[in-house]
């Protein structure tokens, strides 16, 4: 069974299907409502937040804690999208993570974690039942903003119409979200930090230092915020035991940096100049080391991790009272570069094994410095109990000093719901009274495809989630959340907005043409705003956007950048072309059969604890290979049309070449029966072959036995990877079941050899050669490559 990489013309009429779906939106109404948490989760109990099309619960307790703190601190939460059924029950279309978090906390299913508490540190370790009554009431009587969707009349919708509508709405509400990148979080978090502001200013004025930093740490391809985060790390890493850094990374760096800046700057005048002086001194030293390496060992010049290790070791030596002159001399430098050359492999940084690479590199540098300076690094490598206790006390004292027990009485954040039309917002921007790009905001990231879907949603009558704004005392409205939607609308209308420098600029998508993958509305795709009928233009201009206003005059001390970070950081959005996404909208029979394969074969996994549906996604990809490449006759040319082969960190990487094509096939009614047939063939062929290879020939084959044999076969080390199942599928697709039974032992050995080749630098050609050889040895018919 084989299919072309290009989908054939649909036999079913997609235009008619989309027209029917578009007409369903005329049969519903959408309205804003406020629902008390107490009513939704305790009194009425009419909310179902986990319908089958929803993904699983994926928030960890730290993320959940941060959400509960948001409710306590701001008395508010992002809205949930609910569908009202004929029996008055409510079903969550969007907001399952928030709803389940609230339900779990109300039922004492988790306690508040210290890593998730930015403000209310003293609540760490508490469950809901352990909170004081005023805090319990603050949660129970918080009004959740809900967008309620229900049929227009008593006739309602058929079950089939209802399911199709809910899935389409779910898909649209989840398409537009783009999680903040780390550097965007750092920008907001350290907007007012004195050290960050000072170093930025110095780097702007000192081109030599800026050039040295870019050369040593290869900042050329990184933005300013990433560079500043790295400098903050260099400043405090020597104060944090290495094992804690490896385990918690940015979390502990940021926490200790906050403590560090609060205490040091307050106590020492001229500290910023002293800090800059030491930074320049250390960077001069690293620059010289890099120059020496370039002359003696040029292949090691760009071993970036070594410069981090040296900076850290210098900082540790300084803390231990070692004079810099004992390091900054010719003898020490010569020995240092010889040490680096001798231990080049140790300083090789592989992202695929981050923790081990970091540990080995820093330990090696610590060993060298110890031998040269008679210095112990023990306490800097591993935290003991005393350090953990002292650190916790330091952080608690810092937070208490900064915040105190401030959560008393009414919610600190007073927010007012209102609305503005898109036309109103454009007029306010023209008068410089609406700021869409405050300093903490991100760049424009929404794609034309997602922006087009947003425009169509407005034309269909969708109610968008609210825009959060901060109204300055001057009357200027500043966007906290919802910026990307506004930029999409401004771009489509061809309007300008106020940039960071106070000038009017256009968006990156200015005057874009609608690009809808599956348009529901007739006659709008491939059109600019000016090409739409006047009635549709006016519908967009007059569209009412719900606004949540937070006024500076009512909220003294409120920091908009803090709420911006809370609303956008680590939202764990559903990614397109993943099983979480497919589960929401593709044909239920396909979903049922894919889940059935996994239920019958629980050993077929990449993650034992799988809350992101990665195991089901892997099975889907394997069946896609089965459908695309078929069985029997194989050649590398055809395989490369479906799979990507490349090297990264001296390891082979194999992945699906076009995930969009997988989605297209799953969405297509024409390919439904073919894919169902492929699932059946996959289970009878590939799964049976793997079971033969992993059977216990001397007794009962338990699940744990099969798992061990499979890990040995695929040379699994710390964790299974989807690409290794791709390799296993490629190997076994070229071998018949009869041959496999006859030559089981020999095949097991040959398969292990192929998996070992994945870890060899320059191994792509070697891998392909081994693959073709195993096919030929077992009498597989091979097509000659072009």
Secondary structure as GFF3:
##gff-version 3
##sequence-region A 1 786
A	DSSP	alpha_helix	14	24	.	.	.	ID=ss1
A	DSSP	three_ten_helix	25	27	.	.	.	ID=ss2
A	DSSP	beta_strand	28	36	.	.	.	ID=ss3
A	DSSP	alpha_helix	37	38	.	.	.	ID=ss4
A	DSSP	pi_helix	39	43	.	.	.	ID=ss5
A	DSSP	beta_strand	47	48	.	.	.	ID=ss6
A	DSSP	alpha_helix	61	74	.	.	.	ID=ss7
A	DSSP	beta_strand	80	84	.	.	.	ID=ss8
A	DSSP	beta_strand	90	94	.	.	.	ID=ss9
A	DSSP	alpha_helix	96	106	.	.	.	ID=ss10
A	DSSP	three_ten_helix	114	116	.	.	.	ID=ss11
A	DSSP	three_ten_helix	121	123	.	.	.	ID=ss12
A	DSSP	three_ten_helix	128	130	.	.	.	ID=ss13
A	DSSP	alpha_helix	133	140	.	.	.	ID=ss14
A	DSSP	beta_strand	143	151	.	.	.	ID=ss15
A	DSSP	alpha_helix	159	175	.	.	.	ID=ss16
A	DSSP	alpha_helix	182	189	.	.	.	ID=ss17
A	DSSP	alpha_helix	194	205	.	.	.	ID=ss18
A	DSSP	alpha_helix	207	217	.	.	.	ID=ss19
A	DSSP	three_ten_helix	219	221	.	.	.	ID=ss20
A	DSSP	alpha_helix	224	236	.	.	.	ID=ss21
A	DSSP	three_ten_helix	237	239	.	.	.	ID=ss22
A	DSSP	alpha_helix	242	248	.	.	.	ID=ss23
A	DSSP	alpha_helix	250	267	.	.	.	ID=ss24
A	DSSP	alpha_helix	271	296	.	.	.	ID=ss25
A	DSSP	three_ten_helix	298	300	.	.	.	ID=ss26
A	DSSP	alpha_helix	305	319	.	.	.	ID=ss27
A	DSSP	three_ten_helix	324	326	.	.	.	ID=ss28
A	DSSP	alpha_helix	330	342	.	.	.	ID=ss29
A	DSSP	three_ten_helix	351	353	.	.	.	ID=ss30
A	DSSP	alpha_helix	354	373	.	.	.	ID=ss31
A	DSSP	alpha_helix	378	381	.	.	.	ID=ss32
A	DSSP	alpha_helix	385	402	.	.	.	ID=ss33
A	DSSP	beta_strand	415	421	.	.	.	ID=ss34
A	DSSP	alpha_helix	422	430	.	.	.	ID=ss35
A	DSSP	beta_strand	434	435	.	.	.	ID=ss36
A	DSSP	alpha_helix	448	460	.	.	.	ID=ss37
A	DSSP	beta_strand	467	471	.	.	.	ID=ss38
A	DSSP	beta_strand	477	481	.	.	.	ID=ss39
A	DSSP	alpha_helix	483	493	.	.	.	ID=ss40
A	DSSP	beta_strand	496	498	.	.	.	ID=ss41
A	DSSP	beta_strand	504	506	.	.	.	ID=ss42
A	DSSP	three_ten_helix	529	531	.	.	.	ID=ss43
A	DSSP	alpha_helix	534	541	.	.	.	ID=ss44
A	DSSP	beta_strand	544	551	.	.	.	ID=ss45
A	DSSP	three_ten_helix	552	554	.	.	.	ID=ss46
A	DSSP	alpha_helix	560	568	.	.	.	ID=ss47
A	DSSP	alpha_helix	579	585	.	.	.	ID=ss48
A	DSSP	alpha_helix	588	600	.	.	.	ID=ss49
A	DSSP	alpha_helix	614	629	.	.	.	ID=ss50
A	DSSP	alpha_helix	636	642	.	.	.	ID=ss51
A	DSSP	beta_strand	643	648	.	.	.	ID=ss52
A	DSSP	beta_strand	651	656	.	.	.	ID=ss53
A	DSSP	alpha_helix	659	667	.	.	.	ID=ss54
A	DSSP	three_ten_helix	669	671	.	.	.	ID=ss55
A	DSSP	alpha_helix	672	682	.	.	.	ID=ss56
A	DSSP	pi_helix	683	687	.	.	.	ID=ss57
A	DSSP	alpha_helix	688	694	.	.	.	ID=ss58
A	DSSP	alpha_helix	703	713	.	.	.	ID=ss59
A	DSSP	alpha_helix	722	733	.	.	.	ID=ss60
A	DSSP	alpha_helix	737	742	.	.	.	ID=ss61
A	DSSP	alpha_helix	744	756	.	.	.	ID=ss62
A	DSSP	three_ten_helix	757	759	.	.	.	ID=ss63
A	DSSP	alpha_helix	763	777	.	.	.	ID=ss64
###
